[in-house]
Amino acid sequence: MSSGVDHRLVTSGGNASWTDLAFYIVARFCGEDEARRTAKLFLFGDRSNGQAPFAARVRPPLHDDAAIAAAQVWIAENYAAPNPVAGMTAVSGLTARTFKRRFEAAAGYAPLDYVQSLRMEEAKQMLEASDTPIDAVAEEVGYTEPAAFRRLFKRSTGISPLQYRQRYRQMTVPKQ
């Protein structure tokens, strides 16, 4: 796709290959993270699995529930902790039943769904930007069973973690 001194000659061929060229140029001049963000924004890439691989967790609505906000702050730093919903409940100071009800009302997600969303978003970032083995990614985001992680990742994105990595690692600038 590129050659010559400092990769100054850039070419692309084939049907719709202009997108590959465009993302290569974005990655080269604006960085790999910006190329991935742009691809997701415009839903470029293999769309045979629909839009799920491109989707990011919807930002929860703003709310004024201080107990739930404290739990959200805690889980942002502790999403990989074992039994994260119990940890959020403890931070909130509420009973489990009250916490679940108030969390859903304030955040728009069930607590476990919220944790899963955070974990999946972090896993996506790791798959895009590192060569960390998939089983290690699973463990780092809080899954002790790699098979469960793969199943949840595929349910969330429509593709496997390996397919996701392959798709988004393609936009990188060649190392010199």
C-alpha positions as CSV (number, residue, x, y, z in Angstrom):
1,M,0.0,0.0,0.0
2,S,2.9,2.4,0.6
3,S,6.5,2.4,-0.4
4,G,9.5,4.5,-1.0
5,V,11.4,6.8,1.4
6,D,9.2,7.7,4.4
7,H,6.3,5.9,2.7
8,R,5.8,8.9,0.3
9,L,4.3,6.8,-2.5
10,V,0.8,5.7,-1.4
11,T,-1.4,3.6,-3.7
12,S,-4.6,1.6,-3.4
13,G,-6.6,-0.6,-5.8
14,G,-9.8,-2.5,-5.9
15,N,-13.4,-1.9,-5.3
16,A,-14.0,0.7,-2.5
17,S,-10.3,0.6,-1.6
18,W,-10.3,4.3,-1.3
19,T,-11.4,3.8,2.3
20,D,-8.2,1.8,3.0
21,L,-6.2,4.7,1.5
22,A,-8.2,7.3,3.4
23,F,-7.7,5.6,6.7
24,Y,-4.0,5.0,6.0
25,I,-3.6,8.7,5.4
26,V,-5.6,9.6,8.5
27,A,-3.5,7.2,10.6
28,R,-0.2,8.5,9.1
29,F,-1.0,12.2,9.7
30,C,-3.4,12.2,12.6
31,G,-2.5,8.9,14.4
32,E,-3.9,5.4,14.6
33,D,-6.4,6.2,17.3
34,E,-8.0,8.9,15.1
35,A,-8.1,6.5,12.1
36,R,-10.0,3.9,14.2
37,R,-12.3,6.5,15.7
38,T,-13.1,7.9,12.2
39,A,-13.7,4.4,10.8
40,K,-16.2,3.7,13.6
41,L,-17.8,7.1,13.2
42,F,-18.5,6.5,9.5
43,L,-19.1,2.7,9.9
44,F,-16.3,1.9,7.5
45,G,-14.8,-1.6,7.3
46,D,-16.5,-4.9,6.7
47,R,-20.1,-4.2,7.5
48,S,-21.3,-7.8,6.8
49,N,-22.0,-8.2,10.6
50,G,-24.0,-5.0,10.7
51,Q,-23.2,-2.0,12.9
52,A,-22.6,-3.8,16.2
53,P,-18.8,-3.9,15.9
54,F,-18.7,-0.1,15.5
55,A,-21.1,0.7,18.3
56,A,-19.8,2.2,21.5
57,R,-21.6,2.1,24.8
58,V,-24.3,4.8,25.0
59,R,-23.4,7.5,27.5
60,P,-25.7,7.1,30.4
61,P,-28.1,10.0,31.0
62,L,-27.2,12.7,33.4
63,H,-28.8,12.3,36.8
64,D,-28.6,13.7,40.3
65,D,-28.6,10.5,42.3
66,A,-25.4,11.0,44.4
67,A,-25.3,7.3,45.6
68,I,-25.5,6.0,42.0
69,A,-23.0,8.6,40.8
70,A,-20.5,7.4,43.5
71,A,-21.0,3.8,42.3
72,Q,-20.4,4.9,38.7
73,V,-17.2,6.6,39.7
74,W,-16.0,3.6,41.6
75,I,-16.8,1.1,38.8
76,A,-15.0,3.2,36.2
77,E,-11.8,2.4,38.0
78,N,-12.8,-1.1,39.3
79,Y,-14.7,-2.7,36.4
80,A,-12.3,-5.7,36.4
81,A,-12.9,-6.4,40.1
82,P,-14.6,-9.7,41.1
83,N,-18.3,-9.3,41.8
84,P,-18.4,-5.7,40.6
85,V,-22.1,-5.2,41.3
86,A,-21.6,-6.0,44.9
87,G,-18.8,-3.5,45.0
88,M,-20.9,-0.8,43.5
89,T,-23.7,-1.6,45.9
90,A,-21.4,-1.3,48.9
91,V,-20.0,2.1,47.6
92,S,-23.6,3.4,47.2
93,G,-24.5,2.5,50.8
94,L,-27.9,1.2,49.6
95,T,-29.5,-2.3,49.9
96,A,-29.0,-4.5,46.9
97,R,-32.6,-4.2,45.8
98,T,-32.8,-0.4,46.2
99,F,-29.4,-0.1,44.4
100,K,-30.6,-2.1,41.4
101,R,-33.8,-0.1,41.1
102,R,-32.2,3.3,41.5
103,F,-29.2,2.4,39.2
104,E,-31.6,1.4,36.4
105,A,-33.6,4.5,36.8
106,A,-30.6,6.8,36.9
107,A,-28.2,5.1,34.4
108,G,-30.6,3.5,32.0
109,Y,-28.9,0.1,32.4
110,A,-29.1,-2.8,34.8
111,P,-25.9,-2.7,36.9
112,L,-24.5,-5.8,35.4
113,D,-25.2,-4.6,31.9
114,Y,-23.4,-1.4,32.7
115,V,-20.3,-3.3,34.0
116,Q,-20.4,-5.5,30.8
117,S,-20.5,-2.4,28.6
118,L,-17.5,-0.9,30.4
119,R,-15.6,-4.1,30.1
120,M,-16.4,-4.5,26.4
121,E,-15.3,-1.0,25.6
122,E,-12.0,-1.5,27.4
123,A,-11.5,-4.8,25.6
124,K,-12.1,-3.1,22.3
125,Q,-9.5,-0.5,23.1
126,M,-7.0,-3.1,24.1
127,L,-7.6,-5.2,21.0
128,E,-7.2,-2.2,18.7
129,A,-4.1,-0.8,20.3
130,S,-2.1,-3.7,21.7
131,D,-0.8,-7.2,20.9
132,T,-1.9,-8.5,24.3
133,P,-3.2,-12.1,23.8
134,I,-7.0,-12.3,23.8
135,D,-7.1,-14.5,26.9
136,A,-5.0,-11.9,28.7
137,V,-7.3,-9.1,27.5
138,A,-10.2,-11.1,28.9
139,E,-8.5,-11.4,32.3
140,E,-7.5,-7.8,32.4
141,V,-11.0,-6.6,31.9
142,G,-12.4,-8.9,34.5
143,Y,-13.3,-12.3,33.0
144,T,-11.8,-15.4,34.6
145,E,-13.1,-17.6,31.8
146,P,-11.8,-16.7,28.3
147,A,-14.7,-18.6,26.6
148,A,-17.2,-16.5,28.5
149,F,-15.4,-13.3,27.4
150,R,-15.4,-14.4,23.8
151,R,-19.1,-15.3,23.9
152,L,-20.1,-12.0,25.5
153,F,-17.8,-10.0,23.1
154,K,-19.4,-11.7,20.1
155,R,-22.9,-11.0,21.5
156,S,-21.9,-7.4,22.0
157,T,-20.2,-6.7,18.7
158,G,-21.4,-9.5,16.4
159,I,-17.8,-10.7,15.7
160,S,-15.1,-12.5,17.7
161,P,-12.4,-10.7,19.5
162,L,-9.9,-11.9,17.0
163,Q,-12.0,-10.7,14.0
164,Y,-12.3,-7.3,15.8
165,R,-8.6,-7.0,16.3
166,Q,-7.8,-8.0,12.7
167,R,-10.3,-5.4,11.4
168,Y,-9.1,-2.5,13.4
169,R,-5.4,-3.3,13.4
170,Q,-5.4,-3.0,9.6
171,M,-5.6,0.8,9.8
172,T,-2.2,1.2,11.4
173,V,0.7,3.0,9.8
174,P,3.6,0.7,8.9
175,K,6.5,0.7,11.4
176,Q,9.7,2.1,9.9
